[in-house]
């Protein structure tokens, strides 16, 4: 798999993390989708629906799934924080 986040980590580190199953493919894919969507918005005059169709054809995901990935980018971070705040005293 090609490193979709070269601005964050080197190709060598990416490969090592992936080989050791430290990175989750879904999170990396979602990051790449959001990044590509932002680039489409910046470089084209397409509507959100048109950009989602472009991404749908590339990633083979449903329109609803792509819309959730694009619009709810902070959902996982917020849920994770609430979970840790709720259980931090019990650990």
PyMOL commands that set and color helices and strands:
alter all, ss='L'
color gray80, all
select helices_A, chain A and resi 11-19+25-43+48-59+63-71+75-87
alter helices_A, ss='H'
color red, helices_A
deselect
rebuild
show_as cartoon
